[in-house]
Amino acid sequence: MENMPEMNHTSHESHQPEHATMHLTFFWGKNAEILFSGWPGTCTGMYLLALVFVFVLFLIVEWLSIYHRGRCGNSSDCAIIRTIVHGIRICLGYLVMLVVMSFNVGVLIVAVVGHTLGFFYFW
């Protein structure tokens, strides 16, 4: 054990930029990162644009879930189209999950409202 380097548990070195903070609990505020490093950043306008993006993304996921269940017969063309739509819906579903994992309360509220209004409008 003499050859082992001493570990200093009090220092918190980070390899991320200073503005990037990984939250593991819900928080309020516009300084969030959603999907991409540095986006939306610290600008209020970009945060609002990110919220609009999240809202539209959730509306699209709801629309695709309805489209996916649509009736178009048993043709092979229909099966291919439904399979492609399913793949897109699953991909967007994973993006939706990652968006909510930003733990930003504003993003969560917009996500829930987007899903709710999408369900209301498309059903």
C-alpha positions in Angstrom: 0.0 0.0 0.0 3.0 2.3 0.3 3.3 2.7 -3.5 -0.3 3.8 -4.0 -0.7 7.6 -4.7 -2.6 9.6 -2.1 -6.1 10.4 -3.1 -7.4 13.8 -2.3 -11.2 13.5 -2.0 -11.7 17.2 -1.3 -10.7 18.5 -4.7 -13.4 18.4 -7.4 -11.6 18.6 -10.7 -13.9 18.7 -13.6 -13.0 18.2 -17.3 -16.1 20.1 -18.4 -16.3 23.8 -19.2 -17.2 26.1 -16.2 -20.7 26.8 -17.6 -21.7 23.2 -17.9 -23.3 21.8 -14.8 -24.7 18.3 -14.6 -27.7 18.3 -12.4 -28.9 15.2 -10.8 -32.0 16.8 -9.2 -34.7 19.0 -10.5 -33.8 22.7 -10.7 -35.3 26.0 -11.9 -33.4 28.2 -14.2 -32.5 29.0 -17.8 -28.9 27.8 -17.5 -29.5 24.3 -18.7 -28.0 22.0 -21.2 -30.5 20.1 -23.4 -29.3 17.4 -25.7 -26.1 19.2 -26.8 -23.2 20.7 -24.9 -23.6 24.4 -24.4 -27.2 24.5 -25.8 -29.2 26.5 -25.0 -26.5 28.3 -23.0 -27.1 31.2 -20.7 -29.2 33.4 -23.0 -32.9 33.7 -22.0 -33.9 33.8 -25.7 -32.1 30.6 -26.5 -33.7 29.0 -23.4 -37.2 30.0 -24.7 -36.3 28.7 -28.1 -35.3 25.4 -26.5 -38.6 25.2 -24.7 -40.5 25.8 -28.0 -38.3 23.0 -29.6 -39.2 20.6 -26.7 -42.9 21.4 -27.0 -42.9 20.8 -30.7 -40.9 17.6 -30.3 -43.4 16.2 -27.8 -46.3 17.2 -30.2 -44.6 15.3 -33.0 -44.1 12.2 -30.8 -47.8 12.2 -30.0 -48.8 12.7 -33.6 -46.6 9.8 -34.7 -48.0 7.6 -32.1 -51.5 8.2 -33.6 -50.2 7.9 -37.2 -48.5 4.6 -36.3 -51.9 3.2 -35.3 -53.6 4.3 -38.4 -55.3 1.9 -40.7 -53.9 1.5 -44.2 -54.5 -2.2 -45.0 -52.1 -5.1 -45.3 -50.1 -4.1 -48.3 -46.3 -4.4 -48.2 -45.9 -0.6 -49.0 -48.1 0.1 -46.0 -46.0 -2.2 -43.8 -42.8 -0.5 -44.9 -44.2 3.0 -44.2 -45.5 2.0 -40.8 -42.1 0.5 -39.9 -40.3 3.6 -40.9 -42.7 5.8 -38.9 -42.3 3.4 -36.0 -38.5 3.8 -36.2 -38.7 7.6 -36.3 -41.1 7.6 -33.3 -38.8 5.4 -31.3 -35.8 7.6 -32.1 -37.8 10.7 -31.1 -38.9 8.9 -28.0 -35.3 8.4 -26.9 -34.6 12.1 -27.6 -37.7 13.0 -25.4 -36.3 10.9 -22.6 -32.9 12.6 -22.8 -34.6 16.0 -22.9 -36.4 15.3 -19.7 -33.2 14.0 -18.1 -31.9 17.5 -18.2 -33.8 17.8 -14.9 -34.8 21.3 -15.7 -38.3 22.0 -14.3 -39.2 24.4 -17.2 -38.4 21.6 -19.7 -40.4 19.1 -17.7 -43.4 21.4 -17.6 -43.2 22.1 -21.3 -42.8 18.3 -22.0 -45.9 17.4 -20.0 -47.9 20.2 -21.6 -46.7 19.1 -25.1 -47.7 15.5 -24.5 -51.0 16.5 -23.0 -52.0 18.9 -25.7 -50.8 16.5 -28.4 -52.9 13.7 -26.9 -55.9 16.1 -26.8 -55.5 17.4 -30.3 -54.6 14.2 -32.1 -56.9 11.7 -30.4 
